[in-house]
Amino acid sequence: MSIYDEMKSAGVEIDSHESDHLHVPVNDTTREILTRYPEIRAMTFTDNITKTSWYDIPFQLMPSEGPKWPPPGGISTKAYRCGTCLEVFHTVTNHWGDIYWCKNCGSTSRSVCIEPAPEGYARPIVPTIKTRIHYYRFNMRFRKENLRWLALQADLENMHLKCFTALRHKAEILKDNGQEEITLETNFLFSNQWNSTTSKVFDWYLGTDPDTPDIRAGHWLEMTDAMKQLRHDTIVCGYCGYQQKSASRLPFHLGCLDYEALQETELALLRWRRIDDVTDREPLTNQEQWLVPLYRSRQTPSVSIKKGEELQARLA
């Protein structure tokens, strides 16, 4: 019987995070069960809404019957086929969905997982939104194309788009000037880019190639009001990248306080920030210094749950 089975049999409320982290409330029942698994490192966190304490137990969201490893959403090495070069490569992920990167050619087009998913795994439904993508390609050796490029630059800057410039990978297909409709996924947002149903795209992208220094080629997106609103209404933790709708009752993501790698000098990174706000996070104010003793109290050794509970009792 696994720790998941024991929690379920005991009638414990079960939740999850990132598909494979088991979340259970801190109480006498869960504390007793965890003491029987000293090899498992469980962290505690406080729910931002209910203010109750919960355990975060990594990689234990699986019953003892059925697929053992990797569990649905579990971390493992999987095979993917690139949508650009069509080559198969292996990389570590925590899901059986698509990714937007190829280890062989460096393409940011969609790479499809070709590993069979375990029984019971259901790919999450991803919300989407539509806009139009514009492609451009100019040759600076020709005066007319040079002027068109300068005019486009001015127009995009007037739209307040920030240009993302990167080395263009060899497999990237240069498209002629034109436009088409594109579907963007909105389950995870970025300040300057989007995952589409076919590739990763940017608000404004310029690809460079030292072999063709006279070519200016890339794309830009029509920024709809709905796209802008999504970025404005979503907040993100600067330390772990967790995102949620802007309804937090506190200015900080307190779920990160249990991470052993978190340093006291990095506490300001826990500050929630809207996706469309690209300014640096401010240091803690005098009124926010309450976060420091809370951080120190949460950074307790967790060699075992029992020792951690004893230490917490002494600190109290």
C-alpha angles and dihedrals in degrees: 000000000000129000087255090056092048093050091048094046090051091055094246118165106252127204133160145211128207090357098281108050113096114220120196131163120259109251140125093278097052092041091055093048093050093052087066090060105054091161091064117086110214123185127203127226137172120243107240092218107036095029089221125136121251137181120237108206113185122225096357102108094114137090122237090246121069126018110012102191137042095022119210103297091008125151113259143129111274137179120246133185116218116232091215109042094018090222121140118238135170127232139157117260137156096227144038095239130106126287131203104228137071122212091205106048102011093237119159093209119116116289115198124219109238096185113109109251116233120256111278096028113130120188109233118248108248119212115229142194131197133230138144127269121209122206124203137184125176133174111219092205089075117071097216093051090046090055092046090053092050090049092050091049091053092048094050092047089052087054087056092242116154115221117234108205120193140157107274111235117232094245093057112114113224110223125206121244108292145098142239141175116272133191117224126200114228104189091100122025135203132195095238109014145041138209108237127192088260108029147339111285133185134219085244122359130187118184119203131200124184089212092060105031093162094061121095107190135157142093144265135202132231102241105220123199089249091056092049092047092051091055092045095048095049123080127199136199111238093214107047101013094236111160134202140157112283097266102108116140091208131050092233137061098239093184089082095060091089095056108113092211093058112108125208089240089059098057092107088065089069089069112116113242131183114249091240092052107090097171121117117271112257121242117255113284123224089259090054097053088102085085092069099064089041089054092049092050091051094048094078125143112266104192084138134353092245094054090044092052091048092051092047089052091052091049090051 
